[in-house]
Amino acid sequence: MSIEIKIPPVGESISSGVGSGWQKKSGDIVDAGEALFTLETEKVSTEIVAEKSGVLETKAAEGQEVKIGEVVATIDDSKSAPEERKTEKPPEKKKEPDAEKRRVEEKERKTPPEKEESLSPAVRRILEEEHLEAGKISGTGKGGRLTKGDALTAVQEQKPVGKTVSSHPSAAEDREAQPETDRFIRRKMSPLRRKIAAQLVMAQQTAAILTTFNECDMSAVQEMRAKSQDAFTKKNGIKLGLMSFFIKAAVEALKAVPVVNGRIEDDDFIQNNFYDIGVAVGTERGLVVPIVRDADKKSFAELELDIAGYAVKSREGKLKIEDLQGGTFTISNGGVYGSLLSTPILNPPQSGILGMHKIMPRPVAVEGKVEVRPMMYLALSYDHRAIDGKEAVTFLIKVKECIEEPKKLPLDF
């Protein structure tokens, strides 16, 4: 009996995705619950698994765009694994080497070795695709070398009358003739990357984004982490990081300056009285912002567990739509990549985003003396349509105070 593998619904506004990372091929034996491929959509990446054990037959190619509900594979649970592996796999291994060997032998017969060595990758590709012999084409390049124009002229001469090929190829022809390994690589953007690009452009075009900066001394937080780390790790099974301190500090600042926790919707301003903080996470597929729900009600341990859990799900492509929806404010830590200073872009429809940066030892004035302290630049980007400069600066100073004097935070180690 064959079981159809269909693309499942992954969100109200999502109608299609791209099937990538196929872990199994047609003819492979799969077990129930085993991962088959990753569905990349404009918001999340979802792993599609086998519902039953059996022999897989794929119907969608790697990188193909597929619609929600479309059948992309079938699993035949009536076939046995040993028989399939014996009958299907050996022929596949024999075909490719033989075909490759024949192709090489044929090319060696047609093209003199010295002329073959002088061919550029682009010319070689045209000759192979059009089944032309290099020895029968006159080269106009230096030393009689074949150029791309020579190859395209030869193609033109062998095509039917009425269909012409320019010796100066168009951009489209040049892209076709140019191999990926030569000067550049062309590939389609993933749905997630396209969505990120659209969101960033939309944020720049629809909001009056302004950034204000400050710096904070990380000495107190580093000292507190060092003293509490062993006990915290032993008690909670996870390390005490920096992000939980900044989430706590941001919540305190949002309570002090509530307007930063709101958003503009048409002609209205929506004031949020809850604190769902987005934490930007960089992945191979792009930047995603999972939401830490009710951050004001969670302990340091709960915050760290949420952050760690989202980081794992992001890397494995297992984030769900609901993990990314509904945030009221975002924190982005460019410091993990070495960024010293940046101007983060808003995460629409939010009105504010806090940028953390690399901790650097710098000389600062402390009570009239110059001391070297671990310092971090902070950046708050905000929508100036909703938030005035005074409110933005007040918010950032509040974050600075909470980090430099962490005892002001609700500590619950």
GIMO-V495008 format. One line per field, one symbol per residue. phi: phi as a letter, one per 30 degrees, with the letter a starting at -180 (. if undefined). burial: I if it has 9 or more other ideal C-beta (glycine too) atoms within 8 Angstrom, else O. A space follows every 50 residues. Layout:
phi = ???
burial = ???
This chain:
phi = .ccdccdddbldcccaabdbiecbcejdcbceiddcaccccdbbcbdccd dbdlcdbdbbdeiddbddjddcabbcdcccdddddddcdeeddddddddd ddddddddddceedddddddeddedddddchccddccdccddiiddcddd dddddddcdddjccbddcddddddddddddddcabcbdddeddddddddd dddddcccdbbcbabbdceddddddddceddddddciaddcddddddddd ddddddbeddccacbhcccccdcbbccdcdbdbddkdbbdcddhddccde ddddddddddddddddicdceddccjdcabbbcdddcjdcaacdcececd cbbcccbddbdbdbdbhibdbcbdcbdcbccbdddcbdedddddddddde ddddbddddddbd
burial = OOIOIOIOOIIOOIOIIIIIOIOIOOIOIIOOOIOIIIIIIOIIIIIIOI OOIIIIIIOIOOOOOIOIOIOIIIIIIOIOOOOIIOOIIOOIOOOOOOOO OOOOOOIIOOIOOOIIOOIOIIIIIIIOOIOIOIOOIOIOIOOOOIIIII IIIIIIOOOOOOOOIOOOIOOOIIOOIIOOOOOOOOOOOIIIIIIIIOII OIIIOOIOIIIIIIIIIIIIIIOIIOOIIOOIIOOIOIOIOIIIIIIIII IIIIOIIIIIIIIIOOOOOOOIOOIIIIIIIOIOIIOIIIIIOOIOOIOI IOIIIIIIOIIOIIOOIOIOIOIIOOIIIIIIIIIOOOIOOOOIIIIIOI IIIIIIIIOOOOOIOOOOOOOOIIIIIIIIIIIIOIIOOOIIIIIIIIII IIIIOIOOIOOOO
